[in-house]
Amino acid sequence: MSARSVRHLLRSPSARVLVVEDQGQLLGNLVLLLPRRQRSARIYSVVVARAARGRGYARALVQAAEAEAKAVQRRQEKLNQLTEKFGRR
């Protein structure tokens, strides 16, 4: 992934970048896309450093992404309910 792509994703309100680190050293990351107009999230990439593989970091990142996607969906559903109740202004 290019530096330009990373900067774009870090600034995007529809993307989440989750990281795993140990003592300040980045061991892995996951990019989660949460498009506003879609009900589903998408994992864009998962990267774990070669030296850190086999320790369950990718699984932990995916589980954290699932939890984040569910939390965002719940917030969106509540917002939709409020919009329906009070109407759009």
HUURDA-V405959 format. One record per residue. RES is the residue in one small letter. PHI is phi in whole degrees, -180 to 180 (none if undefined). OMEGA is omega in whole degrees, -180 to 180 (999 if undefined). BURIAL is + if it has 24 or more other ideal C-beta (glycine too) atoms within 12 Angstrom, else -. Layout:
[[RES,PHI,OMEGA,BURIAL] [RES,PHI,OMEGA,BURIAL]]
This chain:
[[m,none,-178,-] [s,-75,177,-] [a,-61,179,-] [r,-63,178,-] [s,-63,179,-] [v,-63,178,-] [r,-59,179,-] [h,-61,-179,-] [l,-66,180,+] [l,-66,-180,-] [r,-91,-174,-] [s,-76,177,-] [p,-71,-179,-] [s,-100,179,-] [a,-125,174,+] [r,-124,176,+] [v,-114,180,+] [l,-101,-178,+] [v,-131,171,+] [v,-125,-179,+] [e,-141,177,-] [d,-138,-180,-] [q,52,177,-] [g,80,180,-] [q,-100,179,-] [l,-71,-179,-] [l,-105,-180,+] [g,-174,176,+] [n,-152,177,+] [l,-137,176,+] [v,-108,-179,+] [l,-112,177,+] [l,-102,-178,+] [l,-127,-178,+] [p,-60,-176,-] [r,-63,-173,-] [r,-91,179,-] [q,-120,-179,-] [r,-89,-177,-] [s,-116,176,-] [a,-96,179,+] [r,-141,174,-] [i,-81,-178,+] [y,-85,178,+] [s,-159,173,-] [v,-135,-179,+] [v,-133,174,+] [v,-129,179,+] [a,-56,-178,-] [r,-53,-178,-] [a,-69,-177,-] [a,-104,-178,-] [r,-71,179,-] [g,85,-179,-] [r,-109,177,-] [g,87,-179,-] [y,-67,179,+] [a,-64,178,+] [r,-61,179,-] [a,-64,178,-] [l,-64,179,+] [v,-65,178,+] [q,-63,177,-] [a,-65,178,+] [a,-65,177,+] [e,-61,179,-] [a,-64,179,-] [e,-63,-180,+] [a,-63,178,+] [k,-66,179,-] [a,-65,179,-] [v,-65,179,+] [q,-62,179,-] [r,-63,178,-] [r,-63,180,-] [q,-66,179,-] [e,-64,177,-] [k,-65,178,-] [l,-62,178,-] [n,-63,178,-] [q,-64,178,-] [l,-64,179,-] [t,-63,178,-] [e,-66,-177,-] [k,-69,-174,-] [f,-103,180,-] [g,76,178,-] [r,-82,180,-] [r,-119,999,-]]
